[in-house]
Amino acid sequence: MLQKLFPPLAILAFSSLVMLNVAGCGDDSSSETETTTGNNETEADTKSAEPAAKLTASTPEEFAQSIVALLAANDPNEFFEFVFPTKEELLTSLLKTVPADKRDSIAEEIEKDFDEMGKQVLESFAEVRNEQAEKGCDWKEAKFVAAQYDIEERHGISTTEIEVTFSTGDQTYEFELDDCVLINGRWYTTDNMR
């Protein structure tokens, strides 16, 4: 319901990402192994995989670059901790910016929908990896290319939608980050990647 009232929330979170090139997002260490799941997806062993670049999110481009690095490293837990704010961070940030007459309803919506939003964000990690792998993406070779974004404001809340482009070899791929929000100078998302 929060997303129905404030769909641009994700747009804001990703709008301040800074375009950076992540060279060698995948970990080429010999301890990383490939496994095949029942869904015929190939994924790296996450115990040894680490993003090659420092994870940052002070701009939409930095946020997008870090997400590409996390997707390449195949670490859903680190991804979730990096991209999804805590309930307290989200409540504190939003309640500072929305008009006083809307604070109670916003707080109720966050309380009601927070766990489901987090579940959708986490599930989207495997969905995006699998969808792009089916298109021929070799995640070990993934490199950030660009982030295009729009910041919108509704009901006092700024949100961002970010279209992320990355490449492997000479092939480019895209995914979208919705309902991104800027909290204390750092970007997060409250919706699943598409």
Residue frames relative to the residue before (quaternion, step in Angstrom):
aa qw qx qy qz dx dy dz
M 1.0000 0.0000 0.0000 0.0000 0.00 0.00 0.00
L 0.5815 0.5766 -0.3673 0.4410 3.57 1.08 -0.69
Q 0.6791 0.4892 -0.2941 0.4615 3.55 0.96 -0.84
K 0.6097 0.5426 -0.3602 0.4517 3.60 1.11 -0.53
L 0.7042 0.4371 -0.2647 0.4929 3.57 0.99 -0.82
F 0.8091 0.1485 -0.0404 0.5671 3.54 1.05 -0.80
P 0.0154 -0.8490 0.5282 0.0036 3.62 0.59 1.06
P 0.6761 0.4916 -0.3388 0.4317 3.62 0.97 -0.51
L 0.3462 0.7537 -0.4977 0.2537 3.63 1.23 0.11
A 0.6765 0.4693 -0.2998 0.4820 3.60 0.94 -0.81
I 0.5957 0.5870 -0.3658 0.4085 3.54 1.05 -0.70
L 0.6672 0.5023 -0.3113 0.4535 3.58 0.93 -0.82
A 0.6542 0.5468 -0.3319 0.4037 3.55 0.87 -0.88
F 0.7602 0.3676 -0.2145 0.4908 3.54 1.00 -0.67
S 0.5156 0.6942 -0.4045 0.2978 3.58 1.20 -0.23
S 0.7382 0.4188 -0.2567 0.4624 3.58 1.05 -0.45
L 0.3486 0.7361 -0.5112 0.2745 3.61 1.12 0.49
V 0.2918 -0.7565 0.5602 0.1696 3.59 -0.92 0.86
M 0.4537 -0.7001 0.4790 0.2730 3.55 -0.86 0.99
L 0.1050 0.7700 -0.6194 0.1113 3.53 -0.70 1.16
N 0.3901 -0.7123 0.5274 0.2495 3.56 -1.08 0.59
V 0.1805 -0.7816 0.5907 0.0877 3.56 -0.68 1.10
A 0.1529 -0.7994 0.5767 0.0709 3.54 -0.30 1.20
G 0.8558 0.0856 -0.0773 0.5043 3.53 -0.94 0.90
C 0.0420 0.8384 -0.5413 0.0484 3.59 0.76 0.99
G 0.6715 0.4785 -0.2984 0.4808 3.54 1.06 -0.67
D 0.4083 -0.6831 0.5456 0.2627 3.54 -1.18 0.55
D 0.2169 -0.8095 0.5355 0.1044 3.57 -0.61 1.11
S 0.3355 0.7631 -0.5027 0.2289 3.59 1.18 0.30
S 0.5683 -0.6353 0.4110 0.3232 3.51 -1.12 0.70
S 0.6085 0.5649 -0.3632 0.4227 3.59 1.20 -0.32
E 0.5773 0.5669 -0.3885 0.4409 3.60 1.23 -0.21
T 0.0858 -0.8065 0.5847 0.0192 3.54 -0.84 0.98
E 0.4041 -0.6851 0.5478 0.2595 3.54 -1.21 0.48
T 0.0456 -0.7759 0.6283 0.0323 3.54 -1.05 0.77
T 0.2777 -0.7392 0.5860 0.1818 3.53 -1.18 0.52
T 0.2765 -0.7670 0.5590 0.1512 3.54 -0.84 0.99
G 0.7141 -0.4453 0.3253 0.4313 3.53 -1.31 0.06
N 0.6636 0.4897 -0.3040 0.4769 3.60 1.20 -0.38
N 0.4865 -0.6827 0.4039 0.3663 3.57 1.30 0.29
E 0.4426 0.6544 -0.4959 0.3605 3.56 1.06 0.67
T 0.2828 -0.7300 0.5928 0.1889 3.53 -1.08 0.66
E 0.0642 0.8076 -0.5823 0.0673 3.55 -0.80 0.98
A 0.4996 -0.6536 0.4844 0.2975 3.52 -1.16 0.68
D 0.5499 -0.5760 0.4852 0.3610 3.53 -1.23 0.54
T 0.3406 -0.7974 0.4631 0.1836 3.57 -0.44 1.21
K 0.5136 0.6585 -0.4339 0.3381 3.63 1.12 -0.25
S 0.7918 0.2924 -0.1622 0.5111 3.59 0.98 -0.73
A 0.5717 0.6060 -0.3855 0.3965 3.58 1.21 -0.28
E 0.0390 0.7781 -0.6252 0.0460 3.56 -0.93 0.95
P 0.5423 -0.5971 0.4592 0.3721 3.57 -1.05 0.63
A 0.4743 -0.6939 0.4720 0.2659 3.57 -1.00 0.87
A 0.7492 0.3460 -0.2003 0.5280 3.59 1.09 -0.63
K 0.5806 -0.5601 0.4515 0.3812 3.54 -1.24 0.48
L 0.3940 -0.7249 0.5167 0.2287 3.57 -0.91 0.92
T 0.0694 0.7854 -0.6079 0.0932 3.54 -0.75 1.11
A 0.0538 -0.8126 0.5803 0.0079 3.57 -1.18 0.49
S 0.3160 0.7630 -0.5146 0.2306 3.59 0.94 0.77
T 0.7502 0.2019 -0.1559 0.6100 3.60 1.29 -0.22
P 0.6448 -0.5102 0.3737 0.4292 3.63 -1.17 0.32
E 0.6498 0.5216 -0.3268 0.4460 3.60 0.99 -0.76
E 0.6474 0.5000 -0.3193 0.4785 3.59 0.97 -0.82
F 0.6307 0.5375 -0.3251 0.4558 3.54 1.00 -0.85
A 0.6741 0.4903 -0.2888 0.4709 3.59 0.87 -0.97
Q 0.6424 0.5231 -0.3243 0.4566 3.59 0.95 -0.85
S 0.6686 0.4973 -0.2996 0.4646 3.57 0.92 -0.88
I 0.6316 0.5241 -0.3354 0.4625 3.60 1.02 -0.71
V 0.6229 0.5166 -0.3418 0.4778 3.60 0.99 -0.77
A 0.6462 0.5180 -0.3197 0.4603 3.60 0.96 -0.85
L 0.6735 0.4881 -0.2965 0.4693 3.61 0.96 -0.83
L 0.6194 0.5185 -0.3392 0.4821 3.59 1.05 -0.71
A 0.6621 0.5057 -0.3044 0.4618 3.58 0.95 -0.87
A 0.6914 0.4728 -0.2706 0.4746 3.58 1.01 -0.81
N 0.2870 -0.8022 0.4767 0.2167 3.59 1.32 -0.29
D 0.4464 0.6544 -0.4812 0.3755 3.54 0.77 1.09
P 0.2032 -0.8341 0.5005 0.1118 3.60 0.15 1.26
N 0.6404 0.5313 -0.3433 0.4357 3.61 1.01 -0.69
E 0.6656 0.4706 -0.3063 0.4916 3.59 0.92 -0.86
F 0.5886 0.5706 -0.3535 0.4506 3.58 1.08 -0.75
F 0.6936 0.4883 -0.2816 0.4485 3.56 0.76 -1.08
E 0.6676 0.4975 -0.3051 0.4623 3.58 0.90 -0.90
F 0.6752 0.5068 -0.2872 0.4525 3.57 1.08 -0.74
V 0.7959 0.3760 -0.1787 0.4396 3.61 0.79 -0.99
F 0.7507 0.3988 -0.2160 0.4803 3.60 1.07 -0.61
P 0.3787 -0.7457 0.4964 0.2326 3.61 -0.67 1.06
T 0.5350 -0.5601 0.4952 0.3935 3.54 -1.27 0.24
K 0.6459 -0.5167 0.3830 0.4112 3.56 -1.21 0.41
E 0.6495 0.5272 -0.3192 0.4454 3.58 0.97 -0.86
E 0.6434 0.5152 -0.3243 0.4641 3.60 0.97 -0.84
L 0.6742 0.5027 -0.2937 0.4543 3.55 0.91 -0.95
L 0.6656 0.5008 -0.3012 0.4642 3.58 0.88 -0.93
T 0.6740 0.5043 -0.3027 0.4470 3.57 0.79 -1.00
S 0.6834 0.4973 -0.2892 0.4495 3.56 0.87 -0.95
L 0.7169 0.4585 -0.2678 0.4518 3.57 0.76 -1.03
L 0.6795 0.5036 -0.3085 0.4354 3.56 0.92 -0.84
K 0.5883 0.5558 -0.3687 0.4571 3.59 1.23 -0.33
T 0.7726 0.4112 -0.1913 0.4443 3.56 1.01 -0.79
V 0.6663 0.5043 -0.3269 0.4415 3.61 1.06 -0.54
P 0.6141 -0.5480 0.4095 0.3935 3.59 -1.16 0.51
A 0.6470 -0.5681 0.3574 0.3619 3.56 -1.09 0.76
D 0.6802 0.5084 -0.3015 0.4335 3.60 0.97 -0.80
K 0.7025 0.4379 -0.2708 0.4913 3.63 1.22 -0.22
R 0.4592 0.7309 -0.4247 0.2732 3.61 1.23 -0.26
D 0.6674 0.5056 -0.3207 0.4428 3.59 0.85 -0.88
S 0.6835 0.4752 -0.3018 0.4647 3.60 0.89 -0.87
I 0.6262 0.5211 -0.3416 0.4687 3.61 1.04 -0.70
A 0.6520 0.5144 -0.3126 0.4610 3.58 0.91 -0.91
E 0.6478 0.5136 -0.3167 0.4652 3.60 0.99 -0.81
E 0.6568 0.5117 -0.3095 0.4594 3.58 0.96 -0.85
I 0.6477 0.5023 -0.3266 0.4707 3.58 0.94 -0.83
E 0.6434 0.5215 -0.3239 0.4574 3.59 0.88 -0.89
K 0.6992 0.4851 -0.2645 0.4536 3.56 0.92 -0.93
D 0.8151 0.3318 -0.1288 0.4570 3.59 0.80 -1.04
F 0.4438 0.7488 -0.4346 0.2314 3.60 1.20 -0.33
D 0.6914 0.4815 -0.2944 0.4511 3.61 0.77 -0.98
E 0.6554 0.5046 -0.3106 0.4683 3.59 0.97 -0.80
M 0.6238 0.5260 -0.3428 0.4655 3.58 1.01 -0.76
G 0.6596 0.5103 -0.3076 0.4581 3.59 0.91 -0.88
K 0.6349 0.5310 -0.3232 0.4588 3.56 1.00 -0.83
Q 0.6697 0.4966 -0.2993 0.4641 3.59 0.93 -0.87
V 0.6269 0.5265 -0.3386 0.4638 3.59 1.00 -0.77
L 0.6826 0.4852 -0.2935 0.4611 3.60 0.85 -0.92
E 0.6604 0.5104 -0.3126 0.4535 3.61 0.91 -0.87
S 0.6316 0.5582 -0.3438 0.4139 3.58 1.04 -0.68
F 0.5177 0.6393 -0.4166 0.3870 3.60 1.18 -0.42
A 0.7189 0.4185 -0.2488 0.4962 3.61 0.74 -1.03
E 0.6226 0.5580 -0.3462 0.4257 3.58 1.01 -0.76
V 0.6819 0.4696 -0.2920 0.4789 3.59 0.87 -0.92
R 0.6371 0.5199 -0.3374 0.4582 3.61 0.90 -0.84
N 0.7003 0.4764 -0.2779 0.4533 3.59 0.81 -0.96
E 0.6532 0.5177 -0.3231 0.4483 3.59 0.91 -0.89
Q 0.6926 0.4593 -0.2850 0.4776 3.58 0.90 -0.87
A 0.6168 0.5334 -0.3507 0.4605 3.62 1.04 -0.67
E 0.6299 0.5295 -0.3308 0.4620 3.59 1.06 -0.73
K 0.6755 0.4681 -0.2833 0.4942 3.58 1.19 -0.53
G 0.6608 -0.5312 0.2935 0.4416 3.58 1.30 0.10
C 0.4199 0.7227 -0.4622 0.2963 3.60 1.24 0.08
D 0.1803 -0.7294 0.6516 0.1044 3.55 -0.99 0.95
W 0.3197 -0.8078 0.4618 0.1788 3.57 -0.05 1.30
K 0.5885 0.5789 -0.3804 0.4169 3.61 1.10 -0.51
E 0.7258 0.4110 -0.2275 0.5025 3.58 1.19 -0.51
A 0.3965 0.7645 -0.4490 0.2383 3.61 1.28 0.00
K 0.0037 -0.7773 0.6277 -0.0424 3.53 -0.98 1.01
F 0.4830 -0.6661 0.4969 0.2759 3.53 -0.94 0.97
V 0.1836 -0.7868 0.5823 0.0904 3.58 -0.99 0.89
A 0.7948 -0.2111 0.1976 0.5335 3.60 0.63 -1.08
A 0.1512 -0.7406 0.6425 0.1257 3.51 -1.38 0.27
Q 0.0892 -0.7623 0.6399 0.0385 3.56 -0.86 1.02
Y 0.0498 0.8295 -0.5496 0.0861 3.56 -0.81 0.93
D 0.1904 -0.7385 0.6363 0.1155 3.49 -1.36 0.43
I 0.2267 -0.7503 0.6060 0.1359 3.55 -0.99 0.89
E 0.0397 -0.7858 0.6172 -0.0036 3.53 -0.89 0.98
E 0.1698 -0.7728 0.6006 0.1149 3.53 -1.19 0.49
R 0.0867 0.7657 -0.6306 0.0919 3.52 -0.93 1.04
H 0.8495 0.0382 -0.0696 0.5216 3.53 -0.92 0.97
G 0.7041 -0.4755 0.2635 0.4569 3.57 1.07 0.72
I 0.6478 0.4847 -0.3215 0.4920 3.58 1.27 0.03
S 0.2295 -0.7585 0.5964 0.1276 3.54 -0.85 1.01
T 0.0057 0.7922 -0.6095 0.0287 3.55 -0.88 0.94
T 0.2286 -0.7851 0.5678 0.0949 3.53 -1.23 0.49
E 0.1754 -0.7213 0.6598 0.1169 3.51 -1.20 0.72
I 0.0880 -0.8185 0.5677 0.0064 3.57 -0.75 1.07
E 0.1983 -0.7369 0.6359 0.1151 3.54 -0.95 0.97
V 0.1517 -0.8138 0.5602 0.0312 3.55 -0.57 1.23
T 0.1084 -0.7693 0.6277 0.0492 3.56 -0.96 0.94
F 0.0468 0.7717 -0.6328 0.0426 3.55 -0.97 0.91
S 0.2618 -0.7784 0.5521 0.1443 3.56 -1.22 0.32
T 0.0773 -0.7068 0.6940 0.1133 3.48 -1.43 0.30
G 0.7991 0.0062 -0.0533 0.5988 3.55 -0.47 1.17
D 0.7563 -0.3383 0.2573 0.4974 3.57 -0.82 -0.99
Q 0.5635 0.5866 -0.3783 0.4418 3.60 1.28 0.22
T 0.1798 -0.7763 0.5923 0.1192 3.61 -0.99 0.81
Y 0.1513 -0.7657 0.6234 0.0473 3.53 -1.24 0.66
E 0.1628 -0.7910 0.5836 0.0845 3.55 -1.23 0.46
F 0.0577 0.7356 -0.6744 -0.0291 3.49 -1.36 0.40
E 0.3610 -0.7439 0.5341 0.1764 3.54 -1.27 0.41
L 0.2089 -0.7388 0.6309 0.1120 3.51 -1.13 0.82
D 0.1238 -0.8073 0.5758 0.0368 3.57 -0.74 1.07
D 0.8453 0.2085 -0.1480 0.4691 3.53 -1.35 0.33
C 0.2347 0.7639 -0.5556 0.2294 3.55 0.74 1.08
V 0.0962 -0.8021 0.5891 0.0176 3.55 -1.02 0.86
L 0.3492 -0.7054 0.5812 0.2065 3.53 -1.19 0.67
I 0.0067 0.7933 -0.6051 0.0665 3.54 -0.64 1.20
N 0.8416 -0.1164 0.0305 0.5264 3.56 -0.59 1.18
G 0.7416 -0.4392 0.2246 0.4545 3.57 0.88 0.96
R 0.6908 0.4211 -0.2642 0.5250 3.58 1.28 0.24
W 0.3893 -0.7484 0.4989 0.1985 3.56 -0.95 0.94
Y 0.0264 -0.7549 0.6552 -0.0067 3.53 -1.22 0.77
T 0.2518 -0.7255 0.6000 0.2243 3.56 -1.30 0.09
T 0.2127 -0.7744 0.5839 0.1187 3.55 -1.17 0.65
D 0.6961 0.3904 -0.2681 0.5397 3.58 1.25 0.35
N 0.6100 -0.5743 0.4030 0.3684 3.55 -1.24 0.39
M 0.5015 -0.6008 0.5198 0.3427 3.55 -1.27 0.47
R 0.1798 -0.7776 0.5937 0.1029 3.56 -1.17 0.59
